[in-house]
Each structure stands twice: as C-alpha cells, then as structure tokens.
Amino acid sequence: MIIKQRLNRISIVLDEFNFSQKDLAIFLQVSNNTVSRWCRNINQPDLVKVYEIARFFRIDMIRLIEPTSWENEKGSPAYKLYLEEKIRMMQAQKKSVKKVNKLVLD
C-alpha cells in the first residue's frame, strides 16, 4: 500500500484566501491542470514557482510547504552510513593501538 504524502499546502492556502486554482494558474501563466496537480500533491512546483505563489498571496514561502517531522532519524540511511564509518574508524584505531603496543612491548 502506498501512503500519499502531502508535500505542499497550496490547496489549503488557496482555501484560506478564498482563491480558485484558476486564479493562481492565470497569475502564474500555467495551465489549470498544472495547479490542480500541485494542489493534489501529484507534482510539486519548483522553487521559483513556490516563490511566485508566495508573492501572489504575500506570505512567507514556508507557509506553502508542509511541515515535516521524522519519527526515527536514527533509522535513516544517512545515520546508518555515519555509524558504519564510525565503526570503521574505531576498528582502524584499534589496529593502530595493537601495532603500537606490539612495537613497544616487543
């Protein structure tokens, strides 16, 4: 089952300001279909368009982006790579300590 994730709040902001998708499409000079796909989070506008939409409403761009929180950052691929690298470094340090001990004690 695919869980649809909302990435932008364009449809919410349109409702808040009582504007239609068509109003926004005319201002941005894009098709109604394009705005519809953004509002349904099927596609996402590029940053230039996000800026233009924010300018249209005179709001901060951040209001157009859905807040994101990560349940388990420690489960992320980046964190796993970080841990793997840290383990490699610790193993390399252990080998170095063993070599030094062997040289000193022998």
Backbone hydrogen bonds, N-H to C=O, Kabsch-Sander energy under -0.5 kcal/mol:
donor,donor_aa,acceptor,acceptor_aa,energy
3,I,1,M,-0.5
4,K,2,I,-0.6
7,L,5,Q,-0.5
9,R,64,L,-2.6
13,V,9,R,-2.6
14,L,10,I,-2.6
15,D,11,S,-2.0
16,E,12,I,-2.5
17,F,13,V,-2.1
18,N,14,L,-0.5
18,N,15,D,-0.8
19,F,14,L,-2.6
24,L,20,S,-1.7
25,A,21,Q,-2.6
26,I,22,K,-2.5
27,F,23,D,-2.1
28,L,24,L,-2.5
29,Q,25,A,-1.1
30,V,25,A,-2.1
35,V,31,S,-1.7
36,S,32,N,-2.5
37,R,33,N,-2.4
38,W,34,T,-1.9
39,C,35,V,-2.8
40,R,36,S,-1.8
41,N,38,W,-1.4
42,I,37,R,-2.6
43,N,37,R,-1.2
50,V,46,D,-2.4
51,Y,47,L,-2.4
52,E,48,V,-2.3
53,I,49,K,-2.9
54,A,50,V,-2.5
55,R,51,Y,-2.4
56,F,52,E,-2.2
57,F,53,I,-1.9
58,R,54,A,-1.3
59,I,54,A,-2.3
63,R,60,D,-1.6
64,L,61,M,-2.0
65,I,62,I,-1.2
66,E,7,L,-2.0
71,E,69,S,-0.6
75,G,72,N,-1.7
76,S,73,E,-1.8
80,K,76,S,-2.1
81,L,77,P,-2.3
82,Y,78,A,-2.2
83,L,79,Y,-2.4
84,E,80,K,-2.5
85,E,81,L,-2.4
86,K,82,Y,-2.3
87,I,83,L,-2.5
88,R,84,E,-2.3
89,M,85,E,-2.4
90,M,86,K,-2.2
91,Q,87,I,-2.5
92,A,88,R,-2.3
93,Q,89,M,-2.3
94,K,90,M,-2.3
95,K,91,Q,-2.2
96,S,92,A,-2.2
97,V,93,Q,-2.5
98,K,94,K,-2.4
99,K,95,K,-2.3
100,V,96,S,-2.5
101,N,97,V,-2.9
102,K,98,K,-2.5
103,L,99,K,-2.4
104,V,100,V,-2.7
105,L,101,N,-3.1
106,D,102,K,-1.8
